[in-house]
Amino acid sequence: MYQSHYTLNEFEVLEISGELDCVTIAENKDKMERIPEKFQQHILCDLSKVTFMDSSGIGALVFLFKRLREQNRKLILAGLNGQPKELTTLLRINRAIPVYNDVYSCIQTSVDSAEQPC
């Protein structure tokens, strides 16, 4: 699911690349389900290197969003482009999950405001 991660301010940034489709999600189901327990901060998914996303990818993101929300934490998406951006726009994912152009615009927003991150 995610290739690497790093901590930036109050975020765990997960860099995801390749395809978020039914095959990838099925192969990484256990890894994805452990994300809320493995990382204790807000999760920011850098999707700038995701080339394709299907309904399974959307379902995985929504699943993660709901699990984090139960723990009063946030899921933020950043860097969407191409087909993944079109799909998330069509499905209006940004109404539930905050979406930013890139990781640093999200981070800058949280630094500039006194509110909760992003």
Backbone hydrogen bonds, N-H to C=O, Kabsch-Sander energy under -0.5 kcal/mol:
donor,donor_aa,acceptor,acceptor_aa,energy
3,Q,15,E,-3.0
4,S,15,E,-1.2
6,Y,13,V,-1.8
8,L,11,F,-2.4
11,F,8,L,-1.9
12,E,42,H,-2.9
13,V,6,Y,-3.3
13,V,11,F,-0.7
14,L,12,E,-0.6
14,L,44,L,-2.4
15,E,4,S,-2.8
15,E,13,V,-0.6
16,I,14,L,-0.7
16,I,46,D,-2.4
17,S,1,M,-0.5
18,G,49,K,-2.3
20,L,52,F,-3.1
21,D,19,E,-0.8
25,I,21,D,-2.8
26,A,22,C,-2.1
27,E,23,V,-2.3
28,N,24,T,-1.5
29,K,26,A,-0.8
32,M,28,N,-2.5
33,E,29,K,-2.4
34,R,30,D,-1.3
35,I,32,M,-1.1
37,E,34,R,-0.6
38,K,34,R,-2.8
39,F,35,I,-2.4
42,H,10,E,-1.3
43,I,74,K,-2.6
44,L,12,E,-2.5
44,L,42,H,-0.5
45,C,43,I,-0.5
45,C,76,I,-3.1
46,D,14,L,-2.6
46,D,44,L,-0.7
47,L,45,C,-0.9
47,L,78,A,-3.3
49,K,16,I,-0.8
50,V,47,L,-1.8
51,T,18,G,-2.7
51,T,49,K,-0.6
52,F,18,G,-1.0
54,D,20,L,-2.1
57,G,20,L,-0.7
58,I,54,D,-2.0
59,G,55,S,-2.7
60,A,56,S,-2.2
61,L,57,G,-2.0
62,V,58,I,-2.6
63,F,59,G,-2.5
64,L,60,A,-2.4
65,F,61,L,-2.6
66,K,62,V,-2.5
67,R,63,F,-2.3
68,L,64,L,-2.4
69,R,65,F,-2.4
70,E,66,K,-1.8
71,Q,67,R,-0.6
71,Q,68,L,-1.1
72,N,69,R,-1.8
73,R,68,L,-2.5
76,I,43,I,-2.5
77,L,98,P,-2.8
78,A,45,C,-2.4
79,G,100,Y,-1.5
80,L,100,Y,-0.6
85,K,81,N,-0.8
86,E,82,G,-2.2
87,L,83,Q,-2.6
88,T,84,P,-2.4
89,T,85,K,-2.3
90,L,86,E,-2.7
91,L,87,L,-2.4
92,R,89,T,-1.0
93,I,88,T,-2.4
95,R,92,R,-1.7
96,A,93,I,-1.8
97,I,93,I,-2.9
100,Y,77,L,-2.7
106,C,102,D,-1.4
107,I,103,V,-2.3
108,Q,104,Y,-2.7
109,T,105,S,-1.8
110,S,106,C,-2.0
111,V,107,I,-2.0
112,D,108,Q,-2.7
113,S,109,T,-1.5
